[in-house]
Amino acid sequence: MVWFLNGLVCKVLNLVPRHQEIVARILGDEYARTITVLIGISEIMMAVWVLSKYKSKFNAVVQMVIVLTMNLLEYYIAPDLLFWGRMNIVFALFFIGLVYYNEFILKEHS
C-alpha cells in the first residue's frame, strides 16, 4: 500500500508537491515533473510486484536498496524538504526492517 499511495497520490497526482521539489533538488528543475511522474509509476509497479509475490525475496531486496538509497540522497541533499527532516532516515530504516522481517523471518517460519 505504501508504494501505491506514494506513487499515485504523492507523485503522479502531485498532491504532495514536496516530492517533486526533492526530485528537482537532486536532479534539477528542467525535467523534475516528468521524472517525478516516472518515479510514481515505478512505485505503482512496485506495489503490483509486491502483490504478485513473484520473486518475493528479490523484490524485498530491491525495496530495501531503493528505500535506503533514496533516503540517503534525501538526507544529504534535501533534508529541509523532508516531513521529519533528517529523522526520516529512522522511519526508512524501520520500513526496511519491516520488509526484511516480513520476507526473511516470518515467511521462513510459516
Backbone as JSON Lines, residues from 0, in Angstrom:
{"i":0,"aa":"M","n":[0.82,-1.19,0.0],"ca":[0.0,0.0,0.0],"c":[0.87,1.26,0.0]}
{"i":1,"aa":"V","n":[1.99,1.21,0.72],"ca":[2.89,2.36,0.79],"c":[3.36,2.75,-0.61]}
{"i":2,"aa":"W","n":[3.78,1.76,-1.39],"ca":[4.28,2.06,-2.74],"c":[3.17,2.64,-3.61]}
{"i":3,"aa":"F","n":[1.99,2.04,-3.56],"ca":[0.88,2.5,-4.39],"c":[0.47,3.93,-4.04]}
{"i":4,"aa":"L","n":[0.27,4.2,-2.77],"ca":[-0.17,5.54,-2.35],"c":[0.89,6.6,-2.62]}
{"i":5,"aa":"N","n":[2.13,6.3,-2.28],"ca":[3.2,7.26,-2.56],"c":[3.32,7.53,-4.05]}
{"i":6,"aa":"G","n":[3.24,6.48,-4.84],"ca":[3.37,6.64,-6.29],"c":[2.23,7.43,-6.89]}
{"i":7,"aa":"L","n":[1.0,7.02,-6.6],"ca":[-0.16,7.66,-7.23],"c":[-0.46,9.03,-6.62]}
{"i":8,"aa":"V","n":[-0.66,9.06,-5.33],"ca":[-1.12,10.29,-4.68],"c":[-0.03,11.35,-4.63]}
{"i":9,"aa":"C","n":[1.14,10.97,-4.14],"ca":[2.2,11.96,-3.93],"c":[2.9,12.38,-5.21]}
{"i":10,"aa":"K","n":[3.09,11.45,-6.12],"ca":[3.93,11.76,-7.29],"c":[3.13,11.94,-8.57]}
{"i":11,"aa":"V","n":[2.35,10.97,-8.96],"ca":[1.61,11.08,-10.23],"c":[0.57,12.2,-10.16]}
{"i":12,"aa":"L","n":[-0.24,12.2,-9.1],"ca":[-1.27,13.23,-8.95],"c":[-0.72,14.53,-8.37]}
{"i":13,"aa":"N","n":[0.51,14.49,-7.88],"ca":[1.22,15.66,-7.33],"c":[0.45,16.33,-6.18]}
{"i":14,"aa":"L","n":[-0.2,15.52,-5.36],"ca":[-0.94,16.07,-4.22],"c":[-0.01,16.41,-3.05]}
{"i":15,"aa":"V","n":[1.24,15.97,-3.15],"ca":[2.26,16.34,-2.16],"c":[3.45,16.9,-2.95]}
{"i":16,"aa":"P","n":[3.39,18.19,-3.28],"ca":[4.38,18.81,-4.17],"c":[5.83,18.73,-3.7]}
{"i":17,"aa":"R","n":[6.06,18.53,-2.42],"ca":[7.45,18.49,-1.97],"c":[8.2,17.29,-2.55]}
{"i":18,"aa":"H","n":[7.49,16.25,-2.98],"ca":[8.16,15.13,-3.64],"c":[8.82,15.6,-4.93]}
{"i":19,"aa":"Q","n":[8.11,16.41,-5.68],"ca":[8.69,16.96,-6.91],"c":[9.81,17.94,-6.58]}
{"i":20,"aa":"E","n":[9.67,18.68,-5.5],"ca":[10.73,19.6,-5.08],"c":[12.0,18.83,-4.72]}
{"i":21,"aa":"I","n":[11.85,17.68,-4.1],"ca":[13.01,16.85,-3.76],"c":[13.68,16.36,-5.03]}
{"i":22,"aa":"V","n":[12.89,15.89,-5.99],"ca":[13.44,15.45,-7.27],"c":[14.17,16.61,-7.95]}
{"i":23,"aa":"A","n":[13.58,17.78,-7.93],"ca":[14.2,18.96,-8.55],"c":[15.52,19.29,-7.87]}
{"i":24,"aa":"R","n":[15.55,19.19,-6.57],"ca":[16.77,19.49,-5.82],"c":[17.89,18.51,-6.18]}
{"i":25,"aa":"I","n":[17.53,17.25,-6.33],"ca":[18.53,16.21,-6.59],"c":[18.93,16.16,-8.07]}
{"i":26,"aa":"L","n":[17.94,16.26,-8.97],"ca":[18.21,16.06,-10.4],"c":[18.07,17.31,-11.27]}
{"i":27,"aa":"G","n":[17.6,18.41,-10.68],"ca":[17.44,19.65,-11.44],"c":[15.98,19.9,-11.8]}
{"i":28,"aa":"D","n":[15.68,21.17,-12.07],"ca":[14.3,21.6,-12.32],"c":[13.73,21.2,-13.68]}
{"i":29,"aa":"E","n":[14.59,21.13,-14.68],"ca":[14.1,21.01,-16.06],"c":[13.14,19.85,-16.28]}
{"i":30,"aa":"Y","n":[13.47,18.69,-15.79],"ca":[12.62,17.52,-16.02],"c":[12.04,16.96,-14.72]}
{"i":31,"aa":"A","n":[11.99,17.77,-13.68],"ca":[11.56,17.29,-12.36],"c":[10.15,16.7,-12.41]}
{"i":32,"aa":"R","n":[9.22,17.36,-13.09],"ca":[7.84,16.84,-13.13],"c":[7.8,15.49,-13.84]}
{"i":33,"aa":"T","n":[8.44,15.41,-14.98],"ca":[8.44,14.16,-15.76],"c":[9.09,13.03,-14.96]}
{"i":34,"aa":"I","n":[10.22,13.32,-14.34],"ca":[10.92,12.29,-13.57],"c":[10.09,11.89,-12.35]}
{"i":35,"aa":"T","n":[9.43,12.85,-11.72],"ca":[8.59,12.55,-10.57],"c":[7.45,11.62,-10.96]}
{"i":36,"aa":"V","n":[6.82,11.88,-12.1],"ca":[5.74,11.01,-12.58],"c":[6.29,9.61,-12.89]}
{"i":37,"aa":"L","n":[7.46,9.53,-13.51],"ca":[8.06,8.23,-13.81],"c":[8.39,7.47,-12.52]}
{"i":38,"aa":"I","n":[8.89,8.18,-11.52],"ca":[9.13,7.54,-10.22],"c":[7.82,7.04,-9.63]}
{"i":39,"aa":"G","n":[6.76,7.86,-9.73],"ca":[5.45,7.46,-9.23],"c":[4.92,6.21,-9.92]}
{"i":40,"aa":"I","n":[5.07,6.16,-11.23],"ca":[4.63,4.98,-11.98],"c":[5.44,3.76,-11.56]}
{"i":41,"aa":"S","n":[6.74,3.96,-11.35],"ca":[7.6,2.86,-10.88],"c":[7.16,2.36,-9.51]}
{"i":42,"aa":"E","n":[6.75,3.28,-8.65],"ca":[6.27,2.88,-7.32],"c":[4.96,2.11,-7.41]}
{"i":43,"aa":"I","n":[4.1,2.5,-8.32],"ca":[2.85,1.75,-8.53],"c":[3.17,0.34,-9.05]}
{"i":44,"aa":"M","n":[4.15,0.27,-9.95],"ca":[4.57,-1.04,-10.47],"c":[5.17,-1.89,-9.35]}
{"i":45,"aa":"M","n":[5.88,-1.25,-8.42],"ca":[6.44,-1.98,-7.28],"c":[5.3,-2.57,-6.45]}
{"i":46,"aa":"A","n":[4.23,-1.81,-6.25],"ca":[3.08,-2.31,-5.5],"c":[2.48,-3.55,-6.17]}
{"i":47,"aa":"V","n":[2.37,-3.5,-7.49],"ca":[1.84,-4.65,-8.25],"c":[2.78,-5.84,-8.08]}
{"i":48,"aa":"W","n":[4.09,-5.59,-8.15],"ca":[5.07,-6.66,-7.98],"c":[4.95,-7.28,-6.59]}
{"i":49,"aa":"V","n":[4.82,-6.45,-5.56],"ca":[4.67,-6.96,-4.19],"c":[3.44,-7.85,-4.09]}
{"i":50,"aa":"L","n":[2.32,-7.37,-4.63],"ca":[1.07,-8.14,-4.56],"c":[1.14,-9.44,-5.36]}
{"i":51,"aa":"S","n":[1.92,-9.46,-6.43],"ca":[2.03,-10.65,-7.27],"c":[2.82,-11.77,-6.57]}
{"i":52,"aa":"K","n":[3.66,-11.4,-5.62],"ca":[4.52,-12.34,-4.89],"c":[5.54,-13.03,-5.8]}
{"i":53,"aa":"Y","n":[5.76,-12.48,-6.97],"ca":[6.73,-13.02,-7.92],"c":[8.14,-12.67,-7.43]}
{"i":54,"aa":"K","n":[8.97,-13.69,-7.26],"ca":[10.34,-13.5,-6.78],"c":[10.37,-12.56,-5.59]}
{"i":55,"aa":"S","n":[9.63,-12.94,-4.57],"ca":[9.42,-12.05,-3.42],"c":[10.7,-11.71,-2.66]}
{"i":56,"aa":"K","n":[11.63,-12.64,-2.57],"ca":[12.88,-12.33,-1.87],"c":[13.68,-11.27,-2.65]}
{"i":57,"aa":"F","n":[13.77,-11.43,-3.95],"ca":[14.46,-10.44,-4.77],"c":[13.73,-9.1,-4.68]}
{"i":58,"aa":"N","n":[12.42,-9.14,-4.7],"ca":[11.61,-7.93,-4.56],"c":[11.92,-7.23,-3.24]}
{"i":59,"aa":"A","n":[12.01,-7.98,-2.17],"ca":[12.3,-7.39,-0.86],"c":[13.67,-6.71,-0.86]}
{"i":60,"aa":"V","n":[14.66,-7.36,-1.45],"ca":[16.0,-6.76,-1.53],"c":[15.95,-5.48,-2.35]}
{"i":61,"aa":"V","n":[15.26,-5.51,-3.48],"ca":[15.13,-4.31,-4.31],"c":[14.47,-3.18,-3.53]}
{"i":62,"aa":"Q","n":[13.41,-3.49,-2.81],"ca":[12.73,-2.47,-1.99],"c":[13.68,-1.86,-0.97]}
{"i":63,"aa":"M","n":[14.42,-2.72,-0.27],"ca":[15.32,-2.23,0.77],"c":[16.42,-1.34,0.19]}
{"i":64,"aa":"V","n":[16.98,-1.75,-0.95],"ca":[18.04,-0.95,-1.59],"c":[17.48,0.39,-2.07]}
{"i":65,"aa":"I","n":[16.31,0.38,-2.7],"ca":[15.7,1.61,-3.19],"c":[15.4,2.57,-2.04]}
{"i":66,"aa":"V","n":[14.79,2.07,-0.99],"ca":[14.42,2.93,0.14],"c":[15.68,3.51,0.8]}
{"i":67,"aa":"L","n":[16.71,2.68,0.99],"ca":[17.93,3.17,1.61],"c":[18.62,4.21,0.73]}
{"i":68,"aa":"T","n":[18.74,3.92,-0.56],"ca":[19.38,4.86,-1.48],"c":[18.64,6.18,-1.53]}
{"i":69,"aa":"M","n":[17.33,6.11,-1.71],"ca":[16.52,7.33,-1.79],"c":[16.65,8.15,-0.52]}
{"i":70,"aa":"N","n":[16.58,7.5,0.62],"ca":[16.63,8.23,1.89],"c":[18.01,8.8,2.19]}
{"i":71,"aa":"L","n":[19.06,8.11,1.79],"ca":[20.41,8.67,1.97],"c":[20.6,9.91,1.09]}
{"i":72,"aa":"L","n":[20.14,9.84,-0.15],"ca":[20.21,11.02,-1.03],"c":[19.46,12.2,-0.41]}
{"i":73,"aa":"E","n":[18.25,11.94,0.04],"ca":[17.43,12.99,0.64],"c":[18.07,13.51,1.94]}
{"i":74,"aa":"Y","n":[18.64,12.64,2.72],"ca":[19.27,13.01,3.99],"c":[20.38,14.04,3.76]}
{"i":75,"aa":"Y","n":[21.16,13.82,2.71],"ca":[22.31,14.7,2.45],"c":[21.99,15.89,1.55]}
{"i":76,"aa":"I","n":[21.03,15.72,0.63],"ca":[20.79,16.77,-0.37],"c":[19.56,17.63,-0.08]}
{"i":77,"aa":"A","n":[18.53,17.04,0.52],"ca":[17.28,17.79,0.69],"c":[16.62,17.57,2.05]}
{"i":78,"aa":"P","n":[17.36,17.6,3.15],"ca":[16.73,17.32,4.44],"c":[15.66,18.34,4.83]}
{"i":79,"aa":"D","n":[15.79,19.56,4.36],"ca":[14.81,20.6,4.69],"c":[13.46,20.36,4.03]}
{"i":80,"aa":"L","n":[13.41,19.5,3.02],"ca":[12.15,19.22,2.32],"c":[11.45,17.96,2.85]}
{"i":81,"aa":"L","n":[12.11,17.26,3.76],"ca":[11.53,16.04,4.3],"c":[10.56,16.35,5.42]}
{"i":82,"aa":"F","n":[9.54,15.53,5.53],"ca":[8.49,15.73,6.53],"c":[9.07,15.79,7.94]}
{"i":83,"aa":"W","n":[9.97,14.86,8.25],"ca":[10.6,14.84,9.57],"c":[12.07,15.24,9.51]}
{"i":84,"aa":"G","n":[12.46,15.92,8.47],"ca":[13.86,16.32,8.33],"c":[14.77,15.1,8.27]}
{"i":85,"aa":"R","n":[15.92,15.23,8.89],"ca":[16.88,14.12,8.86],"c":[16.38,12.9,9.63]}
{"i":86,"aa":"M","n":[15.37,13.08,10.47],"ca":[14.79,11.94,11.21],"c":[14.04,10.99,10.27]}
{"i":87,"aa":"N","n":[13.78,11.39,9.04],"ca":[13.15,10.49,8.07],"c":[13.92,9.19,7.93]}
{"i":88,"aa":"I","n":[15.25,9.26,8.1],"ca":[16.07,8.07,7.95],"c":[15.68,6.99,8.97]}
{"i":89,"aa":"V","n":[15.21,7.42,10.13],"ca":[14.77,6.46,11.16],"c":[13.56,5.68,10.67]}
{"i":90,"aa":"F","n":[12.6,6.39,10.07],"ca":[11.41,5.73,9.55],"c":[11.75,4.84,8.35]}
{"i":91,"aa":"A","n":[12.71,5.29,7.55],"ca":[13.16,4.47,6.42],"c":[13.78,3.17,6.92]}
{"i":92,"aa":"L","n":[14.61,3.26,7.94],"ca":[15.24,2.06,8.48],"c":[14.2,1.14,9.12]}
{"i":93,"aa":"F","n":[13.19,1.72,9.74],"ca":[12.09,0.91,10.29],"c":[11.37,0.17,9.16]}
{"i":94,"aa":"F","n":[11.07,0.87,8.05],"ca":[10.41,0.25,6.9],"c":[11.27,-0.86,6.32]}
{"i":95,"aa":"I","n":[12.57,-0.61,6.18],"ca":[13.49,-1.62,5.67],"c":[13.47,-2.84,6.59]}
{"i":96,"aa":"G","n":[13.5,-2.61,7.88],"ca":[13.44,-3.71,8.85],"c":[12.15,-4.5,8.73]}
{"i":97,"aa":"L","n":[11.06,-3.81,8.53],"ca":[9.76,-4.46,8.37],"c":[9.72,-5.33,7.12]}
{"i":98,"aa":"V","n":[10.24,-4.81,6.01],"ca":[10.3,-5.59,4.76],"c":[11.17,-6.83,4.99]}
{"i":99,"aa":"Y","n":[12.32,-6.63,5.6],"ca":[13.23,-7.75,5.88],"c":[12.55,-8.8,6.77]}
{"i":100,"aa":"Y","n":[11.98,-8.34,7.87],"ca":[11.32,-9.25,8.82],"c":[10.2,-10.03,8.13]}
{"i":101,"aa":"N","n":[9.38,-9.34,7.36],"ca":[8.25,-9.99,6.69],"c":[8.73,-11.05,5.7]}
{"i":102,"aa":"E","n":[9.74,-10.74,4.92],"ca":[10.16,-11.65,3.85],"c":[11.12,-12.73,4.33]}
{"i":103,"aa":"F","n":[12.07,-12.39,5.18],"ca":[13.13,-13.32,5.52],"c":[12.97,-13.99,6.88]}
{"i":104,"aa":"I","n":[12.12,-13.48,7.74],"ca":[11.92,-14.11,9.06],"c":[10.54,-14.79,9.11]}
{"i":105,"aa":"L","n":[9.48,-13.99,8.92],"ca":[8.12,-14.55,9.01],"c":[7.87,-15.65,8.0]}
{"i":106,"aa":"K","n":[8.24,-15.44,6.76],"ca":[7.97,-16.45,5.73],"c":[8.78,-17.72,5.93]}
{"i":107,"aa":"E","n":[9.94,-17.6,6.56],"ca":[10.76,-18.79,6.83],"c":[10.11,-19.68,7.88]}
{"i":108,"aa":"H","n":[9.31,-19.06,8.76],"ca":[8.7,-19.8,9.86],"c":[7.25,-20.21,9.6]}
{"i":109,"aa":"S","n":[6.77,-19.93,8.4],"ca":[5.36,-20.29,8.12],"c":[5.26,-21.42,7.13]}
